[in-house]
Amino acid sequence: MAITLAEAKVSMADKVDQMVIDEFRRNSLLLDKLIFDDAVSPGTGGSTLTYGYTRLKTPAQAGFRAINSEYTPQEAKREKHSVDLKIFGGAFELDRIVANTSGAVDEVDFQLKEKIKAASNLFHYTVINGDSAVDSKAFDGLDKALAGSSTEINKDKIIDLSTSGAVDTNYKDFIDILDEFLSELDGVPNMLMGNAKLMAKIRACARRAGYLTQSEDAFGRKVESYGGIIPLVDLGYYVDDTTGTIPTVKIQKRTIASTETDGLTDLFATNISLGGFHGVTVKGDKIIKTYLPDLNAPGAVKKGEVEMVAAVALKNSRSAGVLRNIKIK
């Protein structure tokens, strides 16, 4: 069965749970649009949070044959893959005096919404950069899944959009490369994802080419699209004690053609569907759980939590892609 956050909200009787779902959707266009396969049942002790699937690696091909000759045999190739669902979210603590005397700003509501924002940002970061070999508590992301695939494009070249002059000079070449990149995917992608600086550069190129359009979604957000059909999604920033504040889609230094170049980033494209790129969660509609502080219970310090159980799966290697080495600064 497939479920979206909007559909999960419908079956929730608790108004707070509904509000939390809406906050996740409001904070993340990706989470708002993502389809989740709610197919995983935890085993005893929660030890089997594993989703197994096969990934289409090489599609079937067809051809012509002459009379009295045979077709050249060729088979579609699949690979076995699995992903372990991961538990993420956060907790906050408040003194009951602060919670009861917070005035115009409801402190519980404020802390809850900030924790939802942090969980959304963590999900974004892991969808792109997750590597379970580095952090066993995280799921694998697109950067790892797409490495070496047929939809990892422009590995050995640089596209310079670092200045307004560079955009003026190179925007036609960039549009051509972008269209070639999109043509490698299985169908039109649902979104193009990157950091804020890259989205600004793409908007600049699209404006010059006349390909930029704008619309408004159900939450009143301005959604800009490439060619009128593919939303441009800024995945925002990721914050933790180790890295500080960094773009979710990193801006980094790489060696390309024996030359070290700074200011490079990547553009990710996804085609969200149950046969392509999608989310995975536990059975039922409890993708997200909220635990509010009980202000009437004994104890001076009250605790609240927001928690989500999910991962992502890529069932068709051509349902997602990455355009590498775009120089944006």
C-alpha positions in Angstrom: 0.0 0.0 0.0 1.2 3.6 -0.7 0.5 6.5 1.6 1.4 10.2 1.6 1.5 12.5 4.6 -1.7 14.2 3.5 -3.4 10.8 3.4 -2.0 9.8 6.8 -3.4 13.0 8.3 -7.0 12.1 7.2 -7.1 9.0 9.4 -5.8 10.7 12.5 -8.3 11.7 15.1 -5.9 13.7 17.2 -5.8 17.4 16.2 -2.2 17.8 17.5 -1.1 14.8 15.3 -2.8 16.5 12.3 -1.1 19.8 13.0 2.3 18.0 13.2 1.7 16.3 9.9 0.9 19.7 8.3 4.0 21.2 9.8 6.2 18.5 8.3 4.4 19.1 4.9 4.7 22.9 5.2 8.5 22.6 6.1 9.3 20.2 3.3 8.0 20.1 -0.3 9.8 16.7 -0.6 8.0 15.2 2.4 4.7 16.7 1.1 5.1 15.0 -2.3 6.9 11.8 -1.2 5.0 8.5 -1.4 5.6 6.0 1.4 5.3 2.3 1.1 4.0 1.4 4.6 4.9 -2.2 4.3 7.3 -3.0 7.2 6.2 -4.8 10.3 8.7 -4.7 13.2 9.5 -8.1 14.6 10.2 -9.0 18.2 12.1 -6.2 19.8 11.8 -4.2 16.6 14.7 -6.1 15.1 13.4 -6.5 11.5 12.8 -3.0 10.3 14.1 -4.1 6.9 12.5 -3.3 3.5 13.7 -5.6 0.7 13.2 -4.9 -3.0 14.8 -5.3 -6.4 16.3 -2.5 -8.4 16.0 -2.4 -12.1 19.5 -1.9 -13.4 19.3 -2.7 -17.1 15.9 -2.4 -18.9 14.7 -4.8 -21.5 15.5 -4.0 -25.2 13.6 -4.9 -28.3 14.8 -5.2 -31.9 14.0 -6.4 -35.4 14.8 -9.8 -36.9 15.0 -11.2 -40.5 13.0 -14.2 -41.8 14.6 -17.5 -40.5 16.7 -15.7 -38.0 16.4 -15.3 -34.2 16.2 -12.3 -31.9 19.5 -11.5 -30.1 18.7 -12.6 -26.5 18.9 -9.8 -23.9 17.4 -9.8 -20.5 16.4 -7.0 -18.1 18.7 -7.1 -15.1 17.8 -6.5 -11.5 19.7 -6.3 -8.3 18.6 -7.2 -4.8 18.6 -4.3 -2.4 17.3 -3.7 1.1 17.1 -0.7 3.3 16.6 -0.6 7.1 14.0 1.9 8.4 15.6 4.4 10.8 14.1 6.3 13.7 14.8 10.0 13.9 13.3 13.1 15.5 14.1 14.9 18.8 13.1 15.8 22.3 12.8 19.1 24.2 12.4 19.8 27.9 10.6 22.7 29.6 10.1 23.8 33.2 6.4 23.7 33.9 6.6 27.4 35.0 8.0 28.4 31.6 5.3 26.3 29.8 2.5 27.8 31.9 3.6 31.4 31.8 4.9 31.7 28.3 2.4 34.5 27.4 1.8 35.4 23.8 4.3 32.8 22.5 3.2 29.3 23.4 6.5 27.8 24.4 5.4 24.2 23.9 4.1 25.0 20.4 7.3 27.0 19.6 9.6 24.1 20.7 7.4 21.5 18.9 7.5 23.4 15.6 11.3 24.0 15.8 11.8 20.3 16.4 9.7 19.4 13.4 11.8 21.8 11.3 15.0 20.1 12.6 13.6 16.6 11.8 12.6 17.8 8.3 16.1 19.1 7.7 17.7 15.9 9.0 15.5 13.9 6.6 16.6 16.1 3.7 20.2 15.8 4.6 20.0 12.0 4.8 18.0 11.6 1.6 21.0 13.2 -0.2 24.1 12.4 2.0 23.1 9.4 4.1 25.6 6.5 4.3 24.8 3.6 6.7 28.5 2.5 6.5 29.5 5.8 8.1 26.6 6.2 10.4 24.7 3.0 11.2 21.7 5.0 12.6 21.1 6.6 9.1 19.7 5.2 5.9 21.5 5.4 2.5 20.9 8.5 0.4 20.9 9.4 -3.3 24.6 10.5 -3.4 25.6 7.0 -2.5 23.0 5.2 -4.6 23.7 7.1 -7.8 27.5 6.9 -7.7 28.7 5.1 -10.8 25.2 4.8 -12.3 24.2 5.8 -15.8 22.3 8.8 -14.4 25.4 10.3 -12.7 26.2 13.0 -15.3 29.1 15.4 -15.8 31.6 13.7 -13.5 34.7 14.9 -15.4 33.7 18.5 -16.4 32.7 21.8 -14.7 29.7 24.0 -15.6 30.6 27.5 -14.5 27.7 29.6 -13.2 29.7 31.3 -10.5 29.0 34.9 -11.6 26.4 36.8 -13.5 28.8 37.1 -16.4 29.4 33.3 -16.3 25.7 32.8 -16.4 25.3 35.1 -19.4 28.1 33.2 -21.2 27.1 29.7 -20.2 23.4 29.6 -19.6 22.6 28.1 -23.0 25.2 25.3 -22.5 23.8 24.7 -19.0 20.2 24.4 -20.3 21.4 22.0 -23.0 23.3 19.8 -20.4 20.3 20.0 -18.1 17.9 18.8 -20.8 20.3 16.0 -21.7 20.5 15.0 -18.1 16.7 15.0 -17.7 16.4 12.8 -20.9 18.5 10.1 -19.2 15.8 9.7 -16.5 12.8 7.3 -16.7 10.0 9.9 -17.3 9.8 13.5 -16.3 11.1 14.0 -12.7 8.8 15.3 -10.0 11.4 17.7 -8.7 14.9 19.1 -9.1 16.7 19.4 -5.7 19.7 21.4 -4.6 20.9 24.2 -2.3 19.7 27.8 -2.3 22.7 29.1 -4.3 22.2 26.5 -7.0 18.5 27.2 -7.2 19.2 30.9 -7.7 21.6 30.0 -10.5 19.1 27.7 -12.2 16.4 30.4 -11.9 18.8 32.9 -13.5 19.4 30.5 -16.4 15.8 29.6 -16.8 14.8 33.3 -16.8 17.2 34.0 -19.6 15.9 31.1 -21.6 12.2 31.8 -20.8 11.8 28.5 -19.0 10.9 29.8 -15.5 7.4 29.6 -14.2 5.7 30.2 -10.8 2.7 28.8 -9.0 1.3 28.6 -5.5 0.7 25.4 -3.6 -1.9 24.5 -1.0 0.2 26.0 1.8 0.6 29.3 0.0 4.2 28.6 -0.9 5.6 30.1 -4.1 6.8 27.1 -6.2 9.1 27.9 -9.1 9.4 25.4 -11.9 11.7 24.6 -14.8 9.8 24.4 -18.1 6.5 24.7 -16.3 6.5 21.2 -14.9 9.5 20.4 -12.7 9.5 22.2 -9.3 12.9 23.7 -8.2 13.3 22.6 -4.5 15.8 24.2 -2.2 16.6 21.5 0.5 17.7 24.2 2.9 20.4 23.8 5.6 21.5 21.1 8.0 22.5 22.0 11.6 24.3 19.9 14.1 27.0 20.2 16.8 29.8 18.8 14.5 29.2 20.5 11.2 27.5 23.7 12.3 25.2 25.1 9.6 25.8 23.8 6.1 23.8 23.5 2.9 22.0 20.1 2.7 23.4 19.7 -0.8 27.0 20.5 -0.1 29.3 23.1 -1.8 32.7 21.5 -2.0 36.2 21.4 -3.5 36.9 18.6 -6.0 39.7 17.7 -8.4 38.4 17.7 -11.9 40.7 17.0 -14.9 43.7 17.3 -12.5 42.7 20.8 -11.3 41.4 21.4 -7.8 38.3 23.6 -8.0 36.2 25.1 -5.2 32.6 26.1 -5.1 31.2 23.0 -6.8 27.8 21.5 -6.1 25.3 19.0 -7.5 21.7 18.9 -8.8 19.5 15.9 -7.9 16.4 14.9 -9.8 13.8 12.3 -8.7 10.8 10.6 -10.2 8.6 9.8 -7.2 6.6 6.6 -7.7 6.3 3.2 -6.1 8.2 1.7 -9.0 10.9 4.4 -8.8 12.0 6.6 -5.9 9.9 6.6 -2.8 9.8 6.5 1.0 9.4 3.5 3.2 7.8 3.3 6.6 6.0 0.9 9.1 2.6 -0.5 8.4 -0.4 1.7 9.2 -0.6 5.5 9.3 1.7 6.3 12.2 4.6 7.6 10.1 5.0 10.4 12.6 4.4 10.3 16.4 4.1 13.2 18.8 4.6 13.0 22.6 3.5 16.3 24.2 4.5 17.3 27.8 1.9 16.5 30.4 1.8 19.7 32.4 -0.5 18.1 35.0 1.8 15.3 35.9 4.2 15.5 38.8 7.7 16.7 38.1 9.1 20.2 37.5 10.6 19.5 34.1 8.4 18.3 31.3 9.5 16.5 28.1 8.1 16.5 24.6 9.2 14.4 21.6 8.6 14.2 17.8 9.6 11.0 16.1 9.5 9.6 12.5 10.3 6.1 11.2 11.3 6.1 7.6 13.9 5.5 4.9 14.0 5.9 1.1 14.2 3.3 -1.7 15.3 3.6 -5.3 13.7 0.7 -7.3 14.7 1.9 -10.8 18.2 3.3 -11.2 16.8 5.7 -13.9 14.2 7.1 -11.5 16.8 9.5 -10.0 19.9 11.2 -11.2 22.6 13.7 -10.3 24.2 16.4 -12.4 27.7 16.9 -10.9 30.2 19.8 -10.7 28.1 23.0 -11.1 30.3 25.9 -10.0 28.2 28.4 -8.1 30.8 30.5 -6.4 
